[in-house]
Amino acid sequence: MTRGRARDTDVCGVTAAIAVIDGKWKTTLLWLLESGPQRPGELRRRLPGLSEKVLTQALREMEADGLVHREVHDVLPLKTLYSLTAFGRDLSEALAPLSDWGHRRLERLTGARPSP
């Protein structure tokens, strides 16, 4: 899905929501930021395989979509903190039932596998 879809007003609500969380890392970033403000370095340490470039891009898109707040403290070295906005918390809460469904699905898949 393209970024332009995130601003398209002529789509169903589910499509509009998915456009905002589309991508490999955004739902995980939402989940990590639920626990409170975090620095970009902390997020990268908790997500091995996430490059600095992709993290920056995802956080910028999430900020543009109103999900996260970026706060820069004017100290040396610069200290940047990301936190969920109220809108981001709303999305996170809305995704909780979907997360529960996903866990139930994984349990079904695990239970359906034959034992080795």
N, C-alpha and C positions, 0 to 999 in steps of 0.2 A: 504494500500500500504506500502511496506517495505522501509526502508531507502536505501537499496541497489538499489532500482529502481531509486533513485535520481541521481545515477551515471551511469546508464545503457545507453549506447549510441545507442542501437539497439531498440529504441522505437520512437513513433511519438512525435512531439514537444509538443503537448498538454499534453500527459502523462508525459513527462519530467518536464513540468512546474508544473503540479498538484503534482508530487512527492515531489517537493520542498516546496509547501505550504500545504501539507497534514497534517491534525491534527486539533484539535479543536481551537487552539489559534493563529496559525501563521498568518492568514490573519488579525485578529484583532490587533496583535502586529505590523504588517506592517502598518496598518491604524493609530495606535497611534504614531508610530515613524515618520510618514509623517510630523507631526507638529514640529519635532526637536528632539535633543538628550534627552534621559530620563534615569533616574536612575532606577534600578530594583524595588526599593520600590515604586516609583511613578507608574510604570506599574502594580504592584500587587494591589495597592490601586484603580486603575481605572478598574481592572478586578476582582471583587469579585468572589470567587470560584476557582481562579487559585492559585495552591499551589506554594511555592517557588521552590520545586523540579521540577515541570513541567515547570515553567517559565525558570529556569536555563537550562533545557534540550532543550527547544524550541529555546532559544536564542543561545545556543551552536551550534545546528544544523543549524540555520539560519546564524551564523557566518561562519561555515564550508562551507556552500553553497554560501558564498560571498554576502549575503543580508544585513548583519549588521556588523558594526564595533564596537568593544569593546575597550574602552579607560579607563585605570586604572590610576588614579591620586595618586601619592605617598604621601598622607597626612593621618593623623590619625583622625578619622577612614578612611580607604580606601574609595575612591570615584570612583565608576564605572559608566560610561556613555555608553549607547548604542545609535547608530544612524544608519540611513540607508546609505549604500554605494551607489555609482552611479548605480551599478547593481541592488540593492534593489529598488531604485527609478524607474528604468526602469520597473521592475516587477510591482511595484505599479501602474504606469501609464498604463501598459498593462492590468491590472485587472480592471481599471476604467470602461471600457465599460461593462464588465461582472457584475460589481456592479450596473451599471445603469439598466441592464437587470433584475437583481435580484429585484431591487426596483419596476420596472414595473410589474414584476410577483406578488410581494406582493400586489401591488395596485389592480391587477386583482382579486386576491384571496379575498381581503377585499371587493371589489365591488360585487363579486359573492355570498357572504354570505347573507342569508336572515336575515333581521332585526328581533331582538327578540320582 
